[in-house]
Amino acid sequence: MNASHPETNLPVGYPPQYPPTAFQGPPGYSGYPGPQVSYPPPPAGHSGPGPAGFPVPNQPVYNQPVYNQPVGAAGVPWMPAPQPPLNCPPGLEYLSQIDQILIHQQIELLEVLTGFETNNKYEIKNSFGQRVYFAAEDTDCCTRNCCGPSRPFTLRIIDNMGQEVITLERPLRCSSCCCPCCLQEIEIQAPPGVPIGYVIQTWHPCLPKFTIQNEKREDVLKISGPCVVCSCCGDVDFEIKSLDEQCVVGKISKHWTGILREAFTDADNFGIQFPLDLDVKMKAVMIGACFLIDFMFFESTGSQEQKSGVW
């Protein structure tokens, strides 16, 4: 009784607080259970450990922004879809957060080698280089090669889910500046089949001019280009103005892409700038205006791009 307890450091007279190693427990005791193989799923409504509203470490967090966005065919990331504003047509919510658009036409190798006109394809990106939309022309072979840049066309614009969100319809119109009737125009639909605006050419003896209209064909903005539409070694700007043409609110620019690309292809690069708070429908109409300007003034290659620099 006077000896200290084995396997402890307690003084004499104190019972051990924990059983010694050799302790075997009561009859039938087999020791502590081993690790469990699996656990049943938590009951419905279980919020997990930790204070409410805080994510649990090493657990998946839902309803958070996704940063691993789908990547296009050329490795270009798509722009994440923002929250759609009120009364926004489906697919146009991307336009609510940008004030600049870049449009890059893809080079068609068959067209370069043979001169055979193919359907145009475009990448539409934001200022960060993220792809917002992809546009593809839908025109038959005979129309493309017989009518050339003056051809009527349907251009379909799709989002990152492959859904067609904008449709551009250009009818066949006169391409001469000497004829004030039957001028160029394009209809913008979003979603397809629902017109949201129009771009109408305004007759002028010297300057390329256009009027931007809403779905009710009410005039909203004006577009005015330079007298000589020539992209030789420099950009060509078409100014977006107020109805009285006293205030410049944006511009559509045809970017110079280099002597080789300009001479041997009709693949052009454009930039569109507009106010950030402009209605998304009018931003989509600006995209339509850019494509109409491309076909009217920059669709041909080399020296055939313009005759005397005017349409």
C-alpha positions as CSV (number, residue, x, y, z in Angstrom):
1,M,0.0,0.0,0.0
2,N,3.0,2.3,0.5
3,A,4.3,1.7,-3.0
4,S,3.4,4.1,-5.7
5,H,1.1,2.9,-8.4
6,P,2.9,1.4,-11.3
7,E,2.8,3.3,-14.7
8,T,1.7,6.6,-12.9
9,N,3.5,9.5,-11.3
10,L,1.0,9.9,-8.5
11,P,2.2,10.0,-4.9
12,V,1.4,7.2,-2.6
13,G,-2.2,7.0,-1.4
14,Y,-3.8,8.3,-4.6
15,P,-5.7,5.9,-6.8
16,P,-4.7,6.1,-10.5
17,Q,-6.9,8.3,-12.6
18,Y,-6.7,6.1,-15.7
19,P,-6.5,2.3,-15.9
20,P,-3.1,0.9,-16.5
21,T,-2.1,-0.6,-19.8
22,A,-2.8,-4.1,-18.6
23,F,-6.4,-3.2,-17.6
24,Q,-8.7,-5.5,-19.6
25,G,-12.1,-4.2,-18.5
26,P,-15.1,-6.1,-17.3
27,P,-15.9,-9.6,-18.6
28,G,-16.9,-9.4,-22.3
29,Y,-15.0,-6.1,-22.9
30,S,-13.1,-6.2,-26.2
31,G,-11.5,-2.8,-26.2
32,Y,-12.3,0.4,-28.1
33,P,-13.9,0.0,-31.5
34,G,-11.8,0.5,-34.6
35,P,-12.3,3.2,-37.2
36,Q,-15.6,3.2,-38.9
37,V,-15.7,2.2,-42.6
38,S,-18.4,4.7,-43.6
39,Y,-20.9,7.1,-42.1
40,P,-24.5,7.5,-43.0
41,P,-25.5,10.7,-44.8
42,P,-26.6,13.6,-42.6
43,P,-30.4,14.0,-42.1
44,A,-32.3,16.5,-44.2
45,G,-31.9,20.1,-43.0
46,H,-28.6,19.5,-41.4
47,S,-26.5,22.6,-41.7
48,G,-23.2,21.1,-40.7
49,P,-20.7,22.3,-38.1
50,G,-19.7,25.9,-37.7
51,P,-21.8,29.1,-37.4
52,A,-24.7,29.7,-39.7
53,G,-23.8,31.5,-42.9
54,F,-20.1,30.4,-42.9
55,P,-18.8,27.7,-45.3
56,V,-17.3,24.6,-43.8
57,P,-13.6,24.2,-44.7
58,N,-12.8,21.6,-47.3
59,Q,-16.5,21.4,-48.3
60,P,-18.1,22.3,-51.6
61,V,-19.6,25.8,-51.6
62,Y,-22.7,26.3,-53.7
63,N,-24.2,29.4,-55.3
64,Q,-20.8,31.0,-55.7
65,P,-19.3,32.5,-58.9
66,V,-17.8,30.0,-61.2
67,Y,-14.3,30.9,-62.4
68,N,-13.6,27.9,-64.6
69,Q,-15.6,29.1,-67.5
70,P,-16.0,27.1,-70.8
71,V,-13.3,27.7,-73.3
72,G,-13.8,28.3,-77.0
73,A,-12.4,26.4,-79.9
74,A,-9.3,28.6,-80.0
75,G,-8.7,28.6,-76.3
76,V,-10.5,31.9,-75.7
77,P,-12.5,32.0,-72.4
78,W,-16.1,33.0,-72.4
79,M,-17.3,35.9,-70.4
80,P,-19.2,34.8,-67.2
81,A,-22.9,35.4,-67.4
82,P,-24.0,38.3,-65.1
83,Q,-27.3,38.7,-63.4
84,P,-29.9,39.8,-66.1
85,P,-31.4,43.2,-65.5
86,L,-35.1,43.9,-65.5
87,N,-36.9,43.5,-68.8
88,C,-33.7,42.2,-70.5
89,P,-34.2,39.9,-73.5
90,P,-32.6,36.5,-72.8
91,G,-28.9,36.5,-73.7
92,L,-28.4,40.2,-73.7
93,E,-27.5,40.4,-70.0
94,Y,-23.8,40.2,-71.1
95,L,-24.1,43.6,-72.7
96,S,-25.3,45.2,-69.4
97,Q,-21.8,45.3,-67.9
98,I,-19.7,46.4,-70.9
99,D,-19.1,49.7,-72.7
100,Q,-16.8,48.3,-75.4
101,I,-17.0,45.4,-77.8
102,L,-14.4,43.9,-80.1
103,I,-15.5,42.1,-83.3
104,H,-12.9,39.9,-85.0
105,Q,-13.7,38.3,-88.3
106,Q,-12.1,34.9,-88.8
107,I,-9.9,34.2,-91.8
108,E,-11.3,31.6,-94.2
109,L,-8.5,29.8,-95.9
110,L,-10.6,28.6,-98.8
111,E,-11.7,32.1,-99.5
112,V,-8.0,33.4,-99.4
113,L,-6.8,30.7,-101.8
114,T,-9.6,30.5,-104.3
115,G,-11.5,33.8,-104.0
116,F,-14.7,31.7,-103.4
117,E,-16.9,33.7,-101.1
118,T,-17.8,31.7,-97.9
119,N,-20.0,32.5,-95.0
120,N,-18.4,35.0,-92.6
121,K,-17.7,34.1,-89.0
122,Y,-17.0,36.5,-86.2
123,E,-15.8,36.4,-82.6
124,I,-17.4,39.1,-80.4
125,K,-15.3,39.9,-77.3
126,N,-15.3,42.3,-74.4
127,S,-12.3,44.6,-73.6
128,F,-10.7,41.8,-71.5
129,G,-10.5,39.5,-74.5
130,Q,-13.3,37.2,-73.2
131,R,-15.7,35.9,-75.8
132,V,-19.2,37.2,-75.4
133,Y,-20.8,35.9,-78.5
134,F,-20.0,34.0,-81.7
135,A,-21.6,35.2,-85.0
136,A,-22.0,33.2,-88.2
137,E,-23.5,34.2,-91.5
138,D,-26.3,32.0,-92.9
139,T,-26.5,32.7,-96.7
140,D,-26.6,30.3,-99.6
141,C,-23.7,29.9,-102.0
142,C,-25.4,31.5,-105.0
143,T,-26.4,34.6,-103.2
144,R,-22.9,35.1,-101.7
145,N,-21.0,34.8,-104.9
146,C,-23.5,36.5,-107.2
147,C,-24.5,39.5,-105.1
148,G,-21.1,40.0,-103.3
149,P,-21.0,42.6,-100.5
150,S,-24.5,43.8,-101.5
151,R,-26.0,40.5,-100.7
152,P,-28.9,40.0,-98.3
153,F,-28.0,37.9,-95.4
154,T,-29.1,36.4,-92.1
155,L,-26.5,36.5,-89.4
156,R,-27.0,34.5,-86.2
157,I,-25.3,35.4,-82.9
158,I,-25.0,32.7,-80.3
159,D,-23.9,32.7,-76.7
160,N,-21.6,30.3,-74.7
161,M,-24.5,27.8,-74.3
162,G,-24.9,27.6,-78.1
163,Q,-28.3,29.4,-78.0
164,E,-29.1,31.9,-80.7
165,V,-29.8,35.1,-78.8
166,I,-29.6,37.7,-81.6
167,T,-30.6,37.5,-85.3
168,L,-29.6,40.1,-87.9
169,E,-31.7,40.3,-91.1
170,R,-30.4,42.4,-94.1
171,P,-32.7,42.6,-97.1
172,L,-31.5,43.2,-100.6
173,R,-31.2,47.0,-101.2
174,C,-29.6,49.4,-103.7
175,S,-25.9,50.0,-103.1
176,S,-25.6,53.3,-105.1
177,C,-25.3,56.6,-103.4
178,C,-27.0,58.3,-106.3
179,C,-30.3,56.6,-105.6
180,P,-32.0,58.0,-102.5
181,C,-34.7,55.3,-102.5
182,C,-34.4,51.7,-101.3
183,L,-31.3,52.4,-99.1
184,Q,-29.6,49.9,-96.9
185,E,-31.1,48.7,-93.7
186,I,-30.8,45.9,-91.2
187,E,-33.2,44.5,-88.6
188,I,-32.0,43.3,-85.2
189,Q,-34.0,40.6,-83.4
190,A,-33.6,39.5,-79.8
191,P,-34.7,36.8,-79.2
192,P,-35.0,35.6,-82.8
193,G,-38.2,36.7,-84.4
194,V,-38.8,39.7,-82.0
195,P,-37.5,43.0,-83.5
196,I,-35.8,45.3,-81.0
197,G,-34.3,47.8,-83.4
198,Y,-33.3,48.9,-86.9
199,V,-30.4,50.6,-88.6
200,I,-31.5,52.7,-91.6
201,Q,-29.2,54.3,-94.1
202,T,-29.8,58.0,-94.5
203,W,-29.2,59.5,-97.9
204,H,-26.3,62.0,-98.1
205,P,-24.3,63.0,-101.2
206,C,-21.0,62.8,-99.5
207,L,-21.1,61.2,-96.0
208,P,-22.2,57.7,-94.9
209,K,-25.0,58.3,-92.5
210,F,-27.3,56.0,-90.6
211,T,-30.2,56.3,-88.1
212,I,-30.6,54.0,-85.1
213,Q,-34.3,53.2,-84.4
214,N,-36.0,51.2,-81.6
215,E,-38.6,48.5,-82.0
216,K,-41.3,51.1,-82.7
217,R,-39.2,52.6,-85.5
218,E,-38.6,55.7,-83.5
219,D,-35.3,57.5,-84.1
220,V,-32.9,57.1,-81.1
221,L,-29.4,57.9,-82.3
222,K,-27.4,58.8,-85.4
223,I,-24.2,57.4,-87.0
224,S,-22.0,59.5,-89.2
225,G,-18.9,58.3,-91.1
226,P,-16.0,60.0,-92.9
227,C,-16.3,61.3,-96.4
228,V,-13.5,59.0,-97.6
229,V,-13.9,55.5,-96.2
230,C,-10.4,54.2,-96.6
231,S,-8.6,52.1,-94.1
232,C,-5.1,52.5,-95.5
233,C,-2.6,52.4,-92.5
234,G,-5.2,53.7,-90.0
235,D,-8.5,53.2,-88.3
236,V,-11.8,54.4,-89.7
237,D,-14.2,55.9,-87.2
238,F,-18.0,56.1,-87.5
239,E,-19.3,58.4,-84.8
240,I,-22.4,57.6,-82.8
241,K,-24.2,60.8,-82.1
242,S,-27.4,62.2,-80.5
243,L,-30.4,62.9,-82.7
244,D,-29.3,66.6,-83.1
245,E,-25.8,65.3,-83.9
246,Q,-24.3,67.8,-81.4
247,C,-23.1,65.2,-78.9
248,V,-20.8,62.2,-79.7
249,V,-21.8,59.3,-77.4
250,G,-19.7,56.5,-78.9
251,K,-18.1,55.2,-82.1
252,I,-17.7,52.2,-84.4
253,S,-14.1,51.8,-85.5
254,K,-12.7,49.7,-88.3
255,H,-9.2,48.7,-87.0
256,W,-6.2,48.6,-89.3
257,T,-5.0,44.9,-89.3
258,G,-1.8,45.1,-91.4
259,I,-0.9,45.4,-95.0
260,L,-1.0,41.6,-95.8
261,R,-4.3,40.9,-94.1
262,E,-5.9,44.0,-95.6
263,A,-4.6,43.2,-99.1
264,F,-5.4,39.5,-99.3
265,T,-8.4,38.9,-97.1
266,D,-11.7,40.6,-96.2
267,A,-11.3,39.6,-92.5
268,D,-11.7,42.8,-90.5
269,N,-11.5,43.8,-86.9
270,F,-13.9,46.3,-85.4
271,G,-14.4,48.0,-82.1
272,I,-17.6,49.5,-80.7
273,Q,-17.8,52.0,-77.9
274,F,-21.0,53.2,-76.2
275,P,-22.2,54.4,-72.8
276,L,-22.2,51.8,-70.1
277,D,-25.8,52.7,-69.1
278,L,-27.1,52.5,-72.7
279,D,-30.1,50.2,-73.0
280,V,-29.0,46.6,-73.8
281,K,-31.3,46.5,-76.8
282,M,-29.6,49.6,-78.3
283,K,-26.2,48.0,-77.6
284,A,-27.4,45.0,-79.6
285,V,-28.5,47.3,-82.4
286,M,-25.0,48.8,-82.4
287,I,-23.6,45.4,-83.1
288,G,-26.0,45.1,-86.1
289,A,-24.9,48.6,-87.3
290,C,-21.3,47.4,-87.2
291,F,-22.0,44.4,-89.4
292,L,-23.9,46.5,-91.9
293,I,-21.0,48.9,-92.1
294,D,-18.6,46.0,-92.6
295,F,-20.6,44.6,-95.5
296,M,-21.1,48.0,-97.1
297,F,-17.6,49.3,-97.0
298,F,-15.0,46.7,-96.0
299,E,-16.2,43.3,-97.3
300,S,-14.1,43.4,-100.5
301,T,-10.4,42.8,-100.5
302,G,-7.4,44.9,-101.6
303,S,-8.0,47.6,-104.2
304,Q,-11.6,46.5,-104.7
305,E,-12.5,47.4,-101.2
306,Q,-13.8,50.8,-102.2
307,K,-14.2,52.6,-105.5
308,S,-12.8,56.1,-105.0
309,G,-13.2,55.5,-101.2
310,V,-17.0,56.1,-101.1
311,W,-19.8,53.5,-101.2
